[in-house]
Amino acid sequence: MKILFFIYSLGGGGAERTTVNLANHWAKKGWKITIVTLAPANGDAYALHPTIERISLNLAAASRNVVDGLSQNLERSKALRRVLLDVKPDIAIGQMSTACVTLALAARGVPRVLPIGALHNHPPACSTKLVWKGVQSIAYGQLESVVALTQETAAWLKQNTITRRIDVIPNPVLQVLPENGPKIEPAELCGRDRRILLAVGRLNRAKGFDLLIGSFASLAQRHPDWELVILGEGLERRKLESQVKAEGLASRILLPGWAGNLASWYKRADAYVMSSRVEGFPNALIEAMAHGLPVVGFDCDTGPRDIIRHGLDGFLVPAGDLQGLTDSLNRLMQHADLRHQLGASASEIRSRFSIDAVASMWENLFSELLPDGRGLKQELSTSATRAAASLRTC
């Protein structure tokens, strides 16, 4: 089987991490995997299996307006088309909406290549120009399938686009997280006697870290042995640092930057919090739970309600309910036995969203799309359908 992934970059991010996880999984099975990006490879944040072919188109310039964006997308589609004709993959997967549009254009008329789109956000939560929404809808209709992370996104696609087939496949969680640079060791920042409330994500408005800082500030005096650590980087760093300073909590709310050794932090933390205003399917949330962390998260669109089982492995708080977030965090921070109880159940996510189960759902999709004459179905795991059915029942 020959699979080609097309994505903007392999910099830090959930879609990027999912791409690498699936690519490495299939490369280990002996499949021929190619990853194509617009951005150069020197910005990659994740390690690839040595057999994976890595191609950069070096066409990552930002567009000035919608017209310029369409023009750039045509140029990118021509470059990607040349790669498709050269590599001749059986399946080409565009990761995220813009990559889906580019792939749809590039794959038109290319023989024996089945293009699939994969969305990693919930479209209504994105501020998209009307013209671009129309382009996306038409492009999605040129793909063999568009894969959504949740049923809510699938329903929106059905109602608002001309997509011919929609499938729902969640992101996987790895049993062992690989380490990539840069590394930030917990022991360098946090004393052994300190409790750690952990959050991970890009420092942007969507992640709601401004809300989280306010919530923690209201709890800091009641829980003097706790610190909040927010791992990530982004455009709102200065704004968040100013907020922390204004709260007088610079020694207890830490923003050390992006860490490539997340597993070390999940192991060191005592609880995990997700304060996002919007999500697609939060990878860091499922990774934290896989490490046995109790979690508190906003019930935003989309993903958290498909992951957190309220009262069993964490607390799901109505979206934007700051008081509810504060109250739930207070319960976790106050009661060690509750943290242990919820954390034990949270670790069950290792099987609920295992890489084997999620990859099998993809493989089942491939087997349904591939023409009978290719002789490729025999390469797919005979357990794909059973594993996918098992995952859907979780």
N, C-alpha and C positions, 0 to 999 in steps of 0.2 A: 504494500500500500504506500502511495506517495501523497503526502499531505503538505500543503503550503499555507502558512499563516501570513496574513498581511495586517500590520498594525503600525500606528504612527511611530512609536518608539518602544524600547524595552527599558525605559527609565522606571523609577519607582511608581507603583500603582497597582490597583487590584486587577484590572484587565491584563496588564503586562505580566503580572505574576501568574495569573491563570493560564495565559498563553504559554509561558515557559513550563509550567507544571505539566500541562497536557502534552506539549512537544517533547519534553524529556521522558515522560511515561511511554509514549509511542516509540520514541527512538530506542529505548531499552528493549522494546519488543522486536526491534529489527526493521521497523518501518523507515522509509526515506522521508525525512522531515526537512523542510526549508522554511526559514522565517525571513520575511521581507519587511523592512521598515523604511519610512521616509527619512527619519533622523539617522545620523551616523552611529556606528556601533560603539564609539568611544564613550557614549553616554549610557551604555547598558548597565543595569543594576543587578541583573540576575545571571547566574552561571548556566551555560547550556551544555547538554550532552555533547561529547566530542564529535559525534557523527552528524550533528545538525549543521546544515548549510546556512550560513548567515549572509544575507544580502542587504545592503543599504542603497537606497535610491538617491540619497542626499538631496531631497526635495522637500525639506521641512519648513520652508519660509512661511511666515504668517501672512494671511490674506488681508488686504486693506479694506475690502468691502465684499458684498455678495457677488458682484460681477467678477472681481479679481479672484474670489474663491472658486467660482465656477471655471474660470480660465485655468487656474492652477490645477484644479481637479482633472481637467482634460489632459494637461501635460503629464500629470502623475499616472493617469490611467494608461496613457501610451507607453510610459516606461514600465509599468506593471505588466502590460500586455506582452511586451518583449520578454519579460521574465517568465510569464506563463507559457509562452511558445517554446522557450528554451528548456525550462524545467519539466514541463508536461506533467503536472500533478494530476492525480485522480480527483482530489478534493481541494478546493481553495477556500479558506475561511477568512473573511474580513472581520476584524475585531474592532468594534465600536462603529457608530453611525457613519462617520465620514469615510472610514475605510470600506464600509459596506457599499457606499455610493461609488467609490473609486473602483472597487472590484467588479461591481455590476457593469460598469462601462468597459473595463478592461477585458472582461471574459466574454463579451458578446462576439459570437462567431468563432471563438477559440475551440477547436474540436476536443472532445473527450475530457473536458474540465468541468466539474460540477461546482458552481460557486454557492457558498453558504454565508449568510451574515450572522453575526453574533453581537447582540446589544448588551452593554454592561451598565446602562442607566435606565431610568424610567422616563420616557420621552416627555410627558407632561411637566416634569420637574425641570426641564431644560429650556432656557430662553433662546428660541430658534426663530430666525426670520421666516416670514410666511413663504417667501419664494423657495428657501432652502427646505422647508417642510414639504413643499410640493415635489421638489427634486428627490428627496428621500423616499417619499411614497412611491413614486414611479420606479426608482432604482430598486427598492425592495421587491417590487413585482417581477424584476428580472432575475432574482436569485431563486435557487431551488428551494431554499427554506431560510427563514429568519428565526434564530434561536433567542428566546427571551429567558431571563433568569427567574421570573416569577409569573404566576398566572395573571396577575394584575396587568403586567406589561403585555402579555400575550393578548388579553382582552382589548387593551387599547390599540394594539396593532391591527387586530381584526376589524375594529370599528373605524379606524382612521387612516388606513393605508390599503393598497391593493396587493399586499403580500399574498402569495398563492398558498404558502404553507407556513405554519408557525409551530415551533416546538418549544417546550420548556425544559431547560437543563440547568441546574444550579452550578455554582462554582464548587470545586473540590477542596478538601483540606488534606494536607500531607501529614503522615504520621510523624515524620522527622523533617523539620524545616532546615533547608540549606542555609549556610551563613555566607553573606557577601559583605564586602566593605561598604562604608566604614563601620568599624565596631565601636560601640560605646558600652563599657562594662558597668553593670549596675553597682558593683562594689565601689567604683570610683566616685559615684555621686550620692549613694544612699547608704547610711549606716545600717548595721545589722539589726539594730533595735527599732528601725523605722518600718511602718506599714506603708505599702505602696498601692495607690489607686492609679491604674494605668489606662492611658488612651493612646491610640495610634491613628495617624492619618495626615493628609495634606493640611497645611495651615491655611485653610480658606473658609469662607463663610458657610459653605455647605456642611462642613463638619461640626459647626456649632460650638467650637471650643470657647468662644466668648461666653456662651451660656454655661458651659461646664465650669469655667473659672469663677463665675459669679456664684454658682451653686456650691462649689468647694469652699469659697471664701466664707459663706454663711455657716459652714460646718467646721471650719478650721479650729475655732476656739474650743469647741466641744470635743474634738478629737486631736489633741496636740501631738500624738505619736504617728499621725498619718501625713504622707506627702503625695501630691499629685504630679505624675510624670506624663507629659505629652510628647510622644515621639513622632517627629515628622518635620517637614520643611515646606515653606510656601510664602505667598505674597503677604499674608497677614501677620507675619512674625512680629514686626515692630508694633503693630496695633495690640497684639496679644501681650507682648512684653510690657507695654505701657499700662495695660489693664492690671497685670500682675503687680507691677510696681505701685500703682495707685491703691491696690488692696493691701499693700504692705506685706506681701507674701512671697517675695523674691527667693527666700530661702526654703520655701515649702512647695512652690509650684514651679516645676523645672521643665524647660523646653530645650533639651540638649541637641535637637536636630534629628536627622534621619539616622537610624541604626540598622545595620545589615545583620545584626545578631538578635533578631526579635525573640527567638526561642529563649535566650538567656533572660530577657525581660519578662516574658510570660511566666517563666519558672520562678522568678524573684517576686513577682507581684502578688498581692493578696486579693485583688478584685479588679474587674475591668469595666470601663464605662464607655458608652457610645452615645454621643450627644448630637448626632447629625440631624440637620434639617431635612436633608434628602439623601437617599442611598440608592444603589443598584442591588447589590448583594454583597454586604461588607465582609471581605476576606479576613480582616484583622479580628473581627468579632468571632468568626468560627475558629480561627486559630487560637484565640485566647481560651475559648471553651474547650478546645481539644487538649489544652494544657491544664484542664481542670480548674479554670477560674470561674467563679460566680460572676454574673454580668448584670448590668443595668443598662437599658437602652431605650431611646425614644422609638415609639411605634410609627416611624416616618415611612413614607413611600420611597422605596420598597425594600423588602428583604428581611428586616428584623422580625416581623411576625411569622415568617417562615422558618426562623432559626431559634429564637428564644421561646421556650415553653414556660409561660408565666407561672411563677410559683414553684416550678419543678427544677429549673436550672438557672433561673434568673428572674429579673423583674422587667416587664414591658410597660413602659410609661407612655400615656397619651402624648402624641407629637407636640412638642413645644411647651409641655406642662412643666415649668421650671420647679414649682413647688413639689410636684410628684417626683421629679428626678431627685431633688434634695432629700425628700422623705425616704425614698428607696435606698439612696446611698447611705443615709444615716443608719438605717436598719442593718445594712451589710457591715458598715464600719464598727457598729456597736456590738455585733454578735458573732463571735468566731465560729460557734457551732453552726449557725445558719450559713456562713460562708463555706464551711466544709461540706455541709449537706447539699447545697446547690452546686458546688464545684464537682462533687462526685457524679451528679447527674449530667452536668455539662459535658463531661468527658465522653459521654455516649455519642457525641457528634462525630467522633472519629469514624464510626461505622455508618452513621446517617449520611455523611457527605464524603465518604472515602474516595480517593482518586480512582480506585478500581471500579466502584459503582458508577461514578460520574462519567468516567471514560467509556464504560460499557453503554451508557445512554447515548453518547456520541456515536459509538460503533454501531449501535442498533439503527441510528438515523442513517449512517453511511450505507448500511446494508439495504435499507429501504429505498435509497435514492439511486444506488448504482445499478446500471443496466445488467440484466442477467448474463449477457455474453462476455462480461469482462473477466470472469474467473477470479474476481477479487473477494467475493463474499466468503469463500472458504478460508481466507486469512483471518476473518473476524472470529473472536472468541465465541464458542458455542454457548457460553453462559451469559452473553450480553443481554439477551431479552430478560432472563430471570433476574439478573442484577439490577437492570433498570426498573423492572416491576417492583422489586424489593425496595428500591430507593423511593419510588413514588408512594409507597404505603407508609413511610416514616412520618 
